[in-house]
Amino acid sequence: ALSWLAAAGFDPAFGARPLKRVMQRMITNRLSEMILSGTVQEGDSVNVTTENGDIVLIKTGS
């Protein structure tokens, strides 16, 4: 997932500045949806990985 984020969040004109937006869109927003739906609760662990060229969040336990 780190390599994917590094590639998606880098722009030659702006450097790594777009990384924050990519992380928010691909991780923070999805994690928020998981919390709001009750899929993830306090104390749970979530792994961030890539699958088929996309970021995937997987609940791994509590």
HTML snippet that shows the backbone in 3Dmol.js (N, CA, C, O; Angstrom):
<script src="https://3Dmol.org/build/3Dmol-min.js"></script>
<div id="view" style="width:600px;height:400px;position:relative"></div>
<script>
const pdb = `
ATOM      1  N   ALA A   1       0.827  -1.190   0.000  1.00  0.00           N
ATOM      2  CA  ALA A   1       0.000   0.000   0.000  1.00  0.00           C
ATOM      3  C   ALA A   1       0.875   1.259   0.000  1.00  0.00           C
ATOM      4  O   ALA A   1       0.498   2.274  -0.587  1.00  0.00           O
ATOM      5  N   LEU A   2       2.029   1.199   0.649  1.00  0.00           N
ATOM      6  CA  LEU A   2       2.902   2.373   0.690  1.00  0.00           C
ATOM      7  C   LEU A   2       3.392   2.769  -0.695  1.00  0.00           C
ATOM      8  O   LEU A   2       3.417   3.953  -1.029  1.00  0.00           O
ATOM      9  N   SER A   3       3.776   1.798  -1.492  1.00  0.00           N
ATOM     10  CA  SER A   3       4.238   2.095  -2.850  1.00  0.00           C
ATOM     11  C   SER A   3       3.117   2.698  -3.680  1.00  0.00           C
ATOM     12  O   SER A   3       3.339   3.642  -4.438  1.00  0.00           O
ATOM     13  N   TRP A   4       1.908   2.154  -3.538  1.00  0.00           N
ATOM     14  CA  TRP A   4       0.751   2.667  -4.274  1.00  0.00           C
ATOM     15  C   TRP A   4       0.486   4.112  -3.878  1.00  0.00           C
ATOM     16  O   TRP A   4       0.286   4.966  -4.741  1.00  0.00           O
ATOM     17  N   LEU A   5       0.482   4.391  -2.578  1.00  0.00           N
ATOM     18  CA  LEU A   5       0.240   5.754  -2.101  1.00  0.00           C
ATOM     19  C   LEU A   5       1.333   6.706  -2.569  1.00  0.00           C
ATOM     20  O   LEU A   5       1.047   7.841  -2.952  1.00  0.00           O
ATOM     21  N   ALA A   6       2.572   6.256  -2.540  1.00  0.00           N
ATOM     22  CA  ALA A   6       3.678   7.107  -2.982  1.00  0.00           C
ATOM     23  C   ALA A   6       3.532   7.468  -4.452  1.00  0.00           C
ATOM     24  O   ALA A   6       3.767   8.613  -4.840  1.00  0.00           O
ATOM     25  N   ALA A   7       3.146   6.498  -5.270  1.00  0.00           N
ATOM     26  CA  ALA A   7       2.978   6.758  -6.700  1.00  0.00           C
ATOM     27  C   ALA A   7       1.763   7.638  -6.969  1.00  0.00           C
ATOM     28  O   ALA A   7       1.835   8.565  -7.776  1.00  0.00           O
ATOM     29  N   ALA A   8       0.657   7.359  -6.305  1.00  0.00           N
ATOM     30  CA  ALA A   8      -0.576   8.122  -6.535  1.00  0.00           C
ATOM     31  C   ALA A   8      -0.506   9.518  -5.936  1.00  0.00           C
ATOM     32  O   ALA A   8      -1.188  10.427  -6.408  1.00  0.00           O
ATOM     33  N   GLY A   9       0.304   9.698  -4.909  1.00  0.00           N
ATOM     34  CA  GLY A   9       0.352  10.976  -4.218  1.00  0.00           C
ATOM     35  C   GLY A   9       1.479  11.889  -4.633  1.00  0.00           C
ATOM     36  O   GLY A   9       1.709  12.922  -4.005  1.00  0.00           O
ATOM     37  N   PHE A  10       2.190  11.514  -5.694  1.00  0.00           N
ATOM     38  CA  PHE A  10       3.309  12.350  -6.136  1.00  0.00           C
ATOM     39  C   PHE A  10       2.977  13.000  -7.466  1.00  0.00           C
ATOM     40  O   PHE A  10       2.468  12.347  -8.377  1.00  0.00           O
ATOM     41  N   ASP A  11       3.265  14.272  -7.572  1.00  0.00           N
ATOM     42  CA  ASP A  11       3.095  15.023  -8.816  1.00  0.00           C
ATOM     43  C   ASP A  11       4.389  15.798  -9.037  1.00  0.00           C
ATOM     44  O   ASP A  11       4.829  16.519  -8.141  1.00  0.00           O
ATOM     45  N   PRO A  12       5.009  15.665 -10.210  1.00  0.00           N
ATOM     46  CA  PRO A  12       6.282  16.361 -10.443  1.00  0.00           C
ATOM     47  C   PRO A  12       6.205  17.870 -10.200  1.00  0.00           C
ATOM     48  O   PRO A  12       7.189  18.482  -9.785  1.00  0.00           O
ATOM     49  N   ALA A  13       5.061  18.458 -10.452  1.00  0.00           N
ATOM     50  CA  ALA A  13       4.926  19.908 -10.274  1.00  0.00           C
ATOM     51  C   ALA A  13       4.758  20.304  -8.814  1.00  0.00           C
ATOM     52  O   ALA A  13       5.183  21.387  -8.411  1.00  0.00           O
ATOM     53  N   PHE A  14       4.141  19.436  -8.019  1.00  0.00           N
ATOM     54  CA  PHE A  14       3.821  19.780  -6.633  1.00  0.00           C
ATOM     55  C   PHE A  14       4.542  18.923  -5.605  1.00  0.00           C
ATOM     56  O   PHE A  14       4.385  19.147  -4.405  1.00  0.00           O
ATOM     57  N   GLY A  15       5.329  17.949  -6.044  1.00  0.00           N
ATOM     58  CA  GLY A  15       6.022  17.071  -5.111  1.00  0.00           C
ATOM     59  C   GLY A  15       5.045  16.123  -4.435  1.00  0.00           C
ATOM     60  O   GLY A  15       4.216  15.502  -5.099  1.00  0.00           O
ATOM     61  N   ALA A  16       5.142  16.011  -3.113  1.00  0.00           N
ATOM     62  CA  ALA A  16       4.297  15.076  -2.363  1.00  0.00           C
ATOM     63  C   ALA A  16       3.046  15.739  -1.796  1.00  0.00           C
ATOM     64  O   ALA A  16       2.296  15.097  -1.061  1.00  0.00           O
ATOM     65  N   ARG A  17       2.806  17.007  -2.118  1.00  0.00           N
ATOM     66  CA  ARG A  17       1.633  17.691  -1.558  1.00  0.00           C
ATOM     67  C   ARG A  17       0.309  16.987  -1.848  1.00  0.00           C
ATOM     68  O   ARG A  17      -0.557  16.962  -0.973  1.00  0.00           O
ATOM     69  N   PRO A  18       0.115  16.413  -3.038  1.00  0.00           N
ATOM     70  CA  PRO A  18      -1.152  15.722  -3.308  1.00  0.00           C
ATOM     71  C   PRO A  18      -1.359  14.468  -2.456  1.00  0.00           C
ATOM     72  O   PRO A  18      -2.465  13.931  -2.416  1.00  0.00           O
ATOM     73  N   LEU A  19      -0.314  13.998  -1.779  1.00  0.00           N
ATOM     74  CA  LEU A  19      -0.412  12.784  -0.967  1.00  0.00           C
ATOM     75  C   LEU A  19      -1.491  12.902   0.097  1.00  0.00           C
ATOM     76  O   LEU A  19      -2.208  11.934   0.351  1.00  0.00           O
ATOM     77  N   LYS A  20      -1.622  14.055   0.719  1.00  0.00           N
ATOM     78  CA  LYS A  20      -2.635  14.241   1.761  1.00  0.00           C
ATOM     79  C   LYS A  20      -4.033  14.011   1.201  1.00  0.00           C
ATOM     80  O   LYS A  20      -4.857  13.355   1.839  1.00  0.00           O
ATOM     81  N   ARG A  21      -4.306  14.543   0.017  1.00  0.00           N
ATOM     82  CA  ARG A  21      -5.626  14.367  -0.593  1.00  0.00           C
ATOM     83  C   ARG A  21      -5.878  12.912  -0.960  1.00  0.00           C
ATOM     84  O   ARG A  21      -6.981  12.402  -0.769  1.00  0.00           O
ATOM     85  N   VAL A  22      -4.860  12.246  -1.484  1.00  0.00           N
ATOM     86  CA  VAL A  22      -5.003  10.836  -1.848  1.00  0.00           C
ATOM     87  C   VAL A  22      -5.273  10.007  -0.602  1.00  0.00           C
ATOM     88  O   VAL A  22      -6.147   9.140  -0.616  1.00  0.00           O
ATOM     89  N   MET A  23      -4.540  10.258   0.470  1.00  0.00           N
ATOM     90  CA  MET A  23      -4.749   9.507   1.711  1.00  0.00           C
ATOM     91  C   MET A  23      -6.137   9.767   2.278  1.00  0.00           C
ATOM     92  O   MET A  23      -6.789   8.845   2.767  1.00  0.00           O
ATOM     93  N   GLN A  24      -6.591  11.004   2.217  1.00  0.00           N
ATOM     94  CA  GLN A  24      -7.923  11.313   2.734  1.00  0.00           C
ATOM     95  C   GLN A  24      -8.988  10.595   1.923  1.00  0.00           C
ATOM     96  O   GLN A  24      -9.900   9.990   2.486  1.00  0.00           O
ATOM     97  N   ARG A  25      -8.875  10.660   0.602  1.00  0.00           N
ATOM     98  CA  ARG A  25      -9.887  10.062  -0.264  1.00  0.00           C
ATOM     99  C   ARG A  25      -9.869   8.536  -0.191  1.00  0.00           C
ATOM    100  O   ARG A  25     -10.929   7.911  -0.147  1.00  0.00           O
ATOM    101  N   MET A  26      -8.696   7.936  -0.177  1.00  0.00           N
ATOM    102  CA  MET A  26      -8.587   6.485  -0.280  1.00  0.00           C
ATOM    103  C   MET A  26      -8.593   5.757   1.064  1.00  0.00           C
ATOM    104  O   MET A  26      -8.970   4.587   1.120  1.00  0.00           O
ATOM    105  N   ILE A  27      -8.187   6.416   2.138  1.00  0.00           N
ATOM    106  CA  ILE A  27      -8.117   5.742   3.435  1.00  0.00           C
ATOM    107  C   ILE A  27      -9.081   6.358   4.442  1.00  0.00           C
ATOM    108  O   ILE A  27      -9.964   5.667   4.952  1.00  0.00           O
ATOM    109  N   THR A  28      -8.926   7.635   4.733  1.00  0.00           N
ATOM    110  CA  THR A  28      -9.720   8.271   5.788  1.00  0.00           C
ATOM    111  C   THR A  28     -11.210   8.196   5.502  1.00  0.00           C
ATOM    112  O   THR A  28     -11.989   7.844   6.388  1.00  0.00           O
ATOM    113  N   ASN A  29     -11.622   8.520   4.279  1.00  0.00           N
ATOM    114  CA  ASN A  29     -13.049   8.485   3.952  1.00  0.00           C
ATOM    115  C   ASN A  29     -13.610   7.070   4.048  1.00  0.00           C
ATOM    116  O   ASN A  29     -14.704   6.871   4.575  1.00  0.00           O
ATOM    117  N   ARG A  30     -12.875   6.097   3.548  1.00  0.00           N
ATOM    118  CA  ARG A  30     -13.342   4.708   3.606  1.00  0.00           C
ATOM    119  C   ARG A  30     -13.394   4.203   5.046  1.00  0.00           C
ATOM    120  O   ARG A  30     -14.331   3.501   5.427  1.00  0.00           O
ATOM    121  N   LEU A  31     -12.397   4.557   5.839  1.00  0.00           N
ATOM    122  CA  LEU A  31     -12.395   4.149   7.241  1.00  0.00           C
ATOM    123  C   LEU A  31     -13.569   4.785   7.980  1.00  0.00           C
ATOM    124  O   LEU A  31     -14.203   4.135   8.813  1.00  0.00           O
ATOM    125  N   SER A  32     -13.860   6.039   7.684  1.00  0.00           N
ATOM    126  CA  SER A  32     -15.005   6.716   8.303  1.00  0.00           C
ATOM    127  C   SER A  32     -16.301   5.991   7.977  1.00  0.00           C
ATOM    128  O   SER A  32     -17.152   5.818   8.850  1.00  0.00           O
ATOM    129  N   GLU A  33     -16.460   5.564   6.722  1.00  0.00           N
ATOM    130  CA  GLU A  33     -17.657   4.817   6.328  1.00  0.00           C
ATOM    131  C   GLU A  33     -17.755   3.503   7.094  1.00  0.00           C
ATOM    132  O   GLU A  33     -18.844   3.102   7.505  1.00  0.00           O
ATOM    133  N   MET A  34     -16.624   2.833   7.288  1.00  0.00           N
ATOM    134  CA  MET A  34     -16.618   1.572   8.027  1.00  0.00           C
ATOM    135  C   MET A  34     -17.018   1.795   9.484  1.00  0.00           C
ATOM    136  O   MET A  34     -17.735   0.977  10.061  1.00  0.00           O
ATOM    137  N   ILE A  35     -16.565   2.888  10.078  1.00  0.00           N
ATOM    138  CA  ILE A  35     -16.908   3.200  11.467  1.00  0.00           C
ATOM    139  C   ILE A  35     -18.386   3.536  11.578  1.00  0.00           C
ATOM    140  O   ILE A  35     -19.072   3.043  12.473  1.00  0.00           O
ATOM    141  N   LEU A  36     -18.880   4.373  10.671  1.00  0.00           N
ATOM    142  CA  LEU A  36     -20.287   4.782  10.719  1.00  0.00           C
ATOM    143  C   LEU A  36     -21.240   3.617  10.484  1.00  0.00           C
ATOM    144  O   LEU A  36     -22.334   3.590  11.049  1.00  0.00           O
ATOM    145  N   SER A  37     -20.841   2.658   9.660  1.00  0.00           N
ATOM    146  CA  SER A  37     -21.706   1.506   9.387  1.00  0.00           C
ATOM    147  C   SER A  37     -21.626   0.452  10.484  1.00  0.00           C
ATOM    148  O   SER A  37     -22.414  -0.493  10.495  1.00  0.00           O
ATOM    149  N   GLY A  38     -20.676   0.608  11.407  1.00  0.00           N
ATOM    150  CA  GLY A  38     -20.522  -0.357  12.493  1.00  0.00           C
ATOM    151  C   GLY A  38     -19.612  -1.519  12.144  1.00  0.00           C
ATOM    152  O   GLY A  38     -19.431  -2.426  12.957  1.00  0.00           O
ATOM    153  N   THR A  39     -19.033  -1.507  10.946  1.00  0.00           N
ATOM    154  CA  THR A  39     -18.116  -2.569  10.537  1.00  0.00           C
ATOM    155  C   THR A  39     -16.868  -2.568  11.404  1.00  0.00           C
ATOM    156  O   THR A  39     -16.334  -3.625  11.740  1.00  0.00           O
ATOM    157  N   VAL A  40     -16.407  -1.378  11.763  1.00  0.00           N
ATOM    158  CA  VAL A  40     -15.230  -1.219  12.616  1.00  0.00           C
ATOM    159  C   VAL A  40     -15.663  -0.500  13.882  1.00  0.00           C
ATOM    160  O   VAL A  40     -16.361   0.512  13.834  1.00  0.00           O
ATOM    161  N   GLN A  41     -15.238  -1.039  15.014  1.00  0.00           N
ATOM    162  CA  GLN A  41     -15.595  -0.446  16.300  1.00  0.00           C
ATOM    163  C   GLN A  41     -14.326  -0.188  17.103  1.00  0.00           C
ATOM    164  O   GLN A  41     -13.237  -0.618  16.723  1.00  0.00           O
ATOM    165  N   GLU A  42     -14.481   0.509  18.203  1.00  0.00           N
ATOM    166  CA  GLU A  42     -13.344   0.824  19.063  1.00  0.00           C
ATOM    167  C   GLU A  42     -12.599  -0.449  19.435  1.00  0.00           C
ATOM    168  O   GLU A  42     -13.206  -1.435  19.853  1.00  0.00           O
ATOM    169  N   GLY A  43     -11.283  -0.420  19.280  1.00  0.00           N
ATOM    170  CA  GLY A  43     -10.443  -1.566  19.610  1.00  0.00           C
ATOM    171  C   GLY A  43     -10.155  -2.481  18.429  1.00  0.00           C
ATOM    172  O   GLY A  43      -9.279  -3.340  18.521  1.00  0.00           O
ATOM    173  N   ASP A  44     -10.878  -2.315  17.310  1.00  0.00           N
ATOM    174  CA  ASP A  44     -10.641  -3.141  16.129  1.00  0.00           C
ATOM    175  C   ASP A  44      -9.365  -2.702  15.419  1.00  0.00           C
ATOM    176  O   ASP A  44      -8.919  -1.563  15.561  1.00  0.00           O
ATOM    177  N   SER A  45      -8.790  -3.618  14.658  1.00  0.00           N
ATOM    178  CA  SER A  45      -7.619  -3.316  13.831  1.00  0.00           C
ATOM    179  C   SER A  45      -8.024  -3.361  12.366  1.00  0.00           C
ATOM    180  O   SER A  45      -8.856  -4.173  11.963  1.00  0.00           O
ATOM    181  N   VAL A  46      -7.427  -2.480  11.580  1.00  0.00           N
ATOM    182  CA  VAL A  46      -7.705  -2.437  10.147  1.00  0.00           C
ATOM    183  C   VAL A  46      -6.376  -2.393   9.407  1.00  0.00           C
ATOM    184  O   VAL A  46      -5.526  -1.550   9.696  1.00  0.00           O
ATOM    185  N   ASN A  47      -6.196  -3.300   8.453  1.00  0.00           N
ATOM    186  CA  ASN A  47      -5.007  -3.301   7.600  1.00  0.00           C
ATOM    187  C   ASN A  47      -5.325  -2.578   6.304  1.00  0.00           C
ATOM    188  O   ASN A  47      -6.419  -2.711   5.754  1.00  0.00           O
ATOM    189  N   VAL A  48      -4.359  -1.815   5.825  1.00  0.00           N
ATOM    190  CA  VAL A  48      -4.481  -1.138   4.540  1.00  0.00           C
ATOM    191  C   VAL A  48      -3.550  -1.850   3.579  1.00  0.00           C
ATOM    192  O   VAL A  48      -2.351  -1.960   3.836  1.00  0.00           O
ATOM    193  N   THR A  49      -4.095  -2.333   2.475  1.00  0.00           N
ATOM    194  CA  THR A  49      -3.315  -3.069   1.492  1.00  0.00           C
ATOM    195  C   THR A  49      -3.805  -2.706   0.097  1.00  0.00           C
ATOM    196  O   THR A  49      -4.729  -1.907  -0.055  1.00  0.00           O
ATOM    197  N   THR A  50      -3.189  -3.290  -0.912  1.00  0.00           N
ATOM    198  CA  THR A  50      -3.650  -3.084  -2.279  1.00  0.00           C
ATOM    199  C   THR A  50      -4.148  -4.401  -2.844  1.00  0.00           C
ATOM    200  O   THR A  50      -3.645  -5.473  -2.509  1.00  0.00           O
ATOM    201  N   GLU A  51      -5.144  -4.295  -3.705  1.00  0.00           N
ATOM    202  CA  GLU A  51      -5.709  -5.462  -4.359  1.00  0.00           C
ATOM    203  C   GLU A  51      -6.199  -5.020  -5.730  1.00  0.00           C
ATOM    204  O   GLU A  51      -7.021  -4.110  -5.835  1.00  0.00           O
ATOM    205  N   ASN A  52      -5.706  -5.651  -6.762  1.00  0.00           N
ATOM    206  CA  ASN A  52      -6.079  -5.298  -8.137  1.00  0.00           C
ATOM    207  C   ASN A  52      -5.865  -3.816  -8.424  1.00  0.00           C
ATOM    208  O   ASN A  52      -6.679  -3.188  -9.101  1.00  0.00           O
ATOM    209  N   GLY A  53      -4.780  -3.262  -7.914  1.00  0.00           N
ATOM    210  CA  GLY A  53      -4.439  -1.874  -8.185  1.00  0.00           C
ATOM    211  C   GLY A  53      -5.237  -0.842  -7.422  1.00  0.00           C
ATOM    212  O   GLY A  53      -5.229   0.333  -7.790  1.00  0.00           O
ATOM    213  N   ASP A  54      -5.928  -1.246  -6.370  1.00  0.00           N
ATOM    214  CA  ASP A  54      -6.724  -0.311  -5.574  1.00  0.00           C
ATOM    215  C   ASP A  54      -6.405  -0.506  -4.094  1.00  0.00           C
ATOM    216  O   ASP A  54      -5.986  -1.587  -3.680  1.00  0.00           O
ATOM    217  N   ILE A  55      -6.600   0.527  -3.316  1.00  0.00           N
ATOM    218  CA  ILE A  55      -6.408   0.447  -1.865  1.00  0.00           C
ATOM    219  C   ILE A  55      -7.608  -0.276  -1.255  1.00  0.00           C
ATOM    220  O   ILE A  55      -8.755   0.007  -1.601  1.00  0.00           O
ATOM    221  N   VAL A  56      -7.333  -1.209  -0.348  1.00  0.00           N
ATOM    222  CA  VAL A  56      -8.379  -1.982   0.313  1.00  0.00           C
ATOM    223  C   VAL A  56      -8.145  -1.915   1.813  1.00  0.00           C
ATOM    224  O   VAL A  56      -7.018  -2.087   2.277  1.00  0.00           O
ATOM    225  N   LEU A  57      -9.209  -1.666   2.575  1.00  0.00           N
ATOM    226  CA  LEU A  57      -9.149  -1.677   4.033  1.00  0.00           C
ATOM    227  C   LEU A  57      -9.813  -2.957   4.515  1.00  0.00           C
ATOM    228  O   LEU A  57     -10.950  -3.253   4.148  1.00  0.00           O
ATOM    229  N   ILE A  58      -9.090  -3.721   5.345  1.00  0.00           N
ATOM    230  CA  ILE A  58      -9.582  -5.008   5.818  1.00  0.00           C
ATOM    231  C   ILE A  58      -9.542  -5.031   7.337  1.00  0.00           C
ATOM    232  O   ILE A  58      -8.491  -4.829   7.945  1.00  0.00           O
ATOM    233  N   LYS A  59     -10.700  -5.279   7.943  1.00  0.00           N
ATOM    234  CA  LYS A  59     -10.757  -5.434   9.396  1.00  0.00           C
ATOM    235  C   LYS A  59     -10.086  -6.757   9.732  1.00  0.00           C
ATOM    236  O   LYS A  59     -10.459  -7.802   9.199  1.00  0.00           O
ATOM    237  N   THR A  60      -9.088  -6.711  10.623  1.00  0.00           N
ATOM    238  CA  THR A  60      -8.318  -7.914  10.925  1.00  0.00           C
ATOM    239  C   THR A  60      -8.586  -8.461  12.315  1.00  0.00           C
ATOM    240  O   THR A  60      -8.116  -9.552  12.638  1.00  0.00           O
ATOM    241  N   GLY A  61      -9.309  -7.759  13.129  1.00  0.00           N
ATOM    242  CA  GLY A  61      -9.593  -8.265  14.464  1.00  0.00           C
ATOM    243  C   GLY A  61      -9.886  -7.153  15.426  1.00  0.00           C
ATOM    244  O   GLY A  61      -9.847  -5.972  15.083  1.00  0.00           O
ATOM    245  N   SER A  62     -10.184  -7.562  16.655  1.00  0.00           N
ATOM    246  CA  SER A  62     -10.478  -6.560  17.677  1.00  0.00           C
ATOM    247  C   SER A  62      -9.496  -6.665  18.801  1.00  0.00           C
ATOM    248  O   SER A  62      -9.576  -5.903  19.764  1.00  0.00           O
TER     249      SER A  62
END
`;
const viewer = $3Dmol.createViewer("view");
viewer.addModel(pdb, "pdb");
viewer.setStyle({}, {cartoon: {color: "spectrum"}});
viewer.zoomTo();
viewer.render();
</script>
